[in-house]
Amino acid sequence: MRRVVGNGRGTYFWHDIWVGEIPLKLKFPSLFDLSVVKECSVEEMRRCLGAVDGRERLWRRRLLAWAEESVGECLVLLLNLVLQENVEDTWRWLLDPIHGYSVRRAYHFLTTSTDSVNGPQVVDVWHQYIPSKVSVFVWRLLRNKLPTKDNLVWRRILSQEDAICVFGCGSQETVTHLFLGCDVFGSLWSLVWHWLWISSVSSGELFQHFTQFTNMSGLPRRTHMFFRIIWFTAVWVIWKERNDRVFKNLASTPSRLIKKVKLTSFSWLRSKQTNFTYN
């Protein structure tokens, strides 16, 4: 998908792909970090950069020479852009820019594309011992497709001020923070390690954490499925607890959450009559 700019008011200057092949926040990462308003539109940025006396308000500090060069590149992009006052910004599907999106065309692309697919995410998520709704949830989780607050900000459903973690720790709610870094939700993993009598240094990246946990080095391969079920259970419990806090104003303690992990994973295992024992 690409953003086609009309009047420039509905397109994020930094976040949307409206010029080139990647968002400008990735092309100019240091400049994006210095930006005061990271959700400004193309029209707003053109107006501010065009006014020399107003450029200083765009940045957190005085720009060095290298940053001024990047600003010059951004200004060239904007000056070459013709804004149309009465034309709204729209989306364009690059696989068929003329007729637009279709399920048939998307299916054809997905089934004939030679692009490599991340196999472990596909194979490990869809497991016979895991309820279907949980598999779908983890599939979305590992691809950062859950409605976490940062994603809702990106979709323009929430404002930046409303993206704070539900626990009130002051950090932005992202999948990494919510499931690994939060003082409350992230602490669940240390309780899980203690319950399993395993000492380990966990990864700070979600998919690596998933891979590390579900393929425990030094343990028999037959136990990997057991650890996979526990990981699925833990993230499922964290997500349900997060939603309880957001929508029901209900909160559980970490000790209560670990009990939910134990009971839920045990019920999944027992429903399939596995040979694993539980302590």
N, C-alpha and C positions, 0 to 999 in steps of 0.2 A: 504494500500500500504506500502511496505517496500523497502528500498534501499539495493540492493545487491552489495557489494563492490568488484570491480575487482582491478583496479590500484589505486583506492581511490581518483582520481583527480576530479571526477564529483559528489562527495557526500559531502555535508556540514557536518562538524564535529558536530556542535552545533544544527543545525536546522533540518536535516533529521533524520528519524528513520532508523538507520542502525544496531543498537545493542539494545537489550531490547525491551520494549514496548512503550517507550516515547522518545522524543528527549532529548539529553543530556543537553540542555539548561534548561529543566524542572527538570531533575534529579540533576543537579548541578547549581541551579539558581545564587547563590552567586559567584561562580567561573566564570560563564558566564558573570556576570556583571563586573567582574574585567578584562575580556579578552579585549585586544586591538583590535584584528582582529576577529570580530564575524562571518565573512563569510568565514573563512578558510576551506579548504578541509580536508578530513581525511588524505590524503597523506602529506599535509603540516604540520598538527598538529603532525603527527607521527615523521616527520623529525625534527621539532623544539623541541618536548619534548624529543626525543632521544638524542639531543645534550645538555648536561648539561650546557655548557657555553652560550647557546642561549635561555634558558628558561625565563630568566628575561625579555626579550623583549616582551614576550607574555602577560604580565600583567601590569596594570596601576600603581601598587605600589608593594612594597615588601610583599610577602605572609606571613600570620600568620600560626601558626601550623595547625589549622583546614583546611586551604586552601591547605597546602602542602599534607595533607592526601587525599584530593579530587583529587589533581594532581596525586598522586600515584595511585588512582583507575583508572583514565583516562589512565595513562601510562600502567597499566596492561591490559586494554581493547585493547590498540593499539599493545602491544607486542604479544598478543594472536591472532592477526589478520594477516593473510598471504596475502600480496598484490601481485597481478599478473600483471606484467608490461604490457603485451600485451592484457589484458582483460579490456574492458570498464565497468564502473559501469552501472547497469541496475535497472529497477523497477520490483518488484514482487507483483502480486495481491494475497493477502493471502487467499481469498476465493477459489481460484483455482490456486495454484502455478505452476502446470504442464502445463495446457492449456492456462492460462492467462485470461484476462478480456473478458467477454461476456455480452451482454445486457440481455440475458435470465437468466444467473446466478445472475446478479445484481438485476433484477426484482424479481426473486424468493426470494432472501435474504430480499429485502425491504418489500415484501408482507407477509412474514412468520416470520420475526424476532420478538422476544418477547421484544426487547428493547423498553423502553418507548419513546414516541414522544412528543415533546413540543407542546401541543395542541394549546395554544393561538397564537403562531407564525403562525400556519397553518390556523386557523379559521379567525383571524383578518386581515390577509393580503389579502385574496381573498374575496373582497367585491363587491357587485353588482354595487355600485355607483362609483367604482374606475376603470379607464381605465386599460385594461389588461397589457399593457406595464409598467404601474406604479406599479401594483401589483407584477409583476416579478422583477422589480427593488427593491422594498422594501423587497421582499423575499430574494434576494441576499444580500441586505444591512444588514439585521438582522443576517445573517450568515457569514458576513465578506467575501463575495465572489465578491465584486466589484473590478474593476481594479484600486484601489487606489495605490499610489506610493509605499507604503510599501509592498503591495502584488506583485507589479511588480518587486520589488527588490528580494522578496522571490522566484519568478519564473525566476529570472536571466535575466529579460528583461531590467531593469534599474540598474545602479550602486547605491551604498549607497549615493554617493554625489548628485545624482539627485532626491532624495526622499524628498526634502524639500517642505513644503506647498507652493502652487502656489501663495499665498498672500505675501510670503516673510517674514513671521514672524520668521523663523529660526527653527521651529519645524518640525518633521517628519510628513508627511501626512499619517495619519491613519484614519479609519472611525470615531473613537471617536473624534480625533482632528478636522477633517474636519467638521463634522456635529454638534459638541457640543462645542469644545474648542477653535476654531480659533477666533481671535478678530473680523474678518469681518463676516464670515459665522455663527459662533456661536452667534453673537450679534443679528441675525435675530429672535431668540427665545424671547428675551426680548421685541422686537417690536410686536411679535405675542401676548404675554401675555398682553401687553398694549392695543392692539387692542381689545382683548376679555374682557378687564376690569377685569382681574384675576391676583392676586398676589400669586406667588408660588415659592418655591425653587426647581429647576430642578435637576434631577439625573445626575450624570456624566457618567453613563453607558448607552449605547444606547438602549438596550432592556427595561431596567427599565424606561428610559425616555419615550419610546413609550407606555409602560403600564400605567405609571402615567398620561400622557397627554390624552390618549384615554379612560381612565376610571376615569374621574374627580370625586373625592370624594365630596359628598354633593350635586351634581347636578343630575337632573332626568336622568334615564337610556336612555330616548329617545334622549338625547343630546349627548350621547357617539359616535354615528355614525357621528354626525356633527364634533366633535373634531377629530375623526379618519381621516376624509377627510382633515381637515386642517393640521394634522401632515404629512399625505402623500404628500400633496401639498408642504409643507415647505421643506421636504427633497428632493423632486423632483426639486424644484426651486434651492436649494443649489447645487445639482449635475449638473444641466444644466449650472449654473453660473460657476462652477468650470471648466467644459469642455470648455465653451466660453473663459475663461481666458487662458487655456492651448493651445487650438487649433486655436482660432481666435484672441487672444490678445485683447479681448473685456472685459470690466469690468463695472459692475453696482454698484451703491451705495446701502447701506442697505435700505434706504428709497424706492429705486426703487424695491428692492427685495420684500419688504413687500407688495407693490402694486401688484406685480406678484402673490404673495400668495393669496391675496384677490380676484383678477380677476379670477385666475385659479380655486380656490375652488368654487367660485360663479358659474362659467360655468359648473362645474361638478354637482353641486346641481341642477342648473336650468335645465340641460339636462334631469334629472330624475324627474322633476316637483315635488320636495319635498315641504313640508309645512313650511320649515324653513325660517325665515326672516333674512335679512342681514342688518347690520348697517354700 
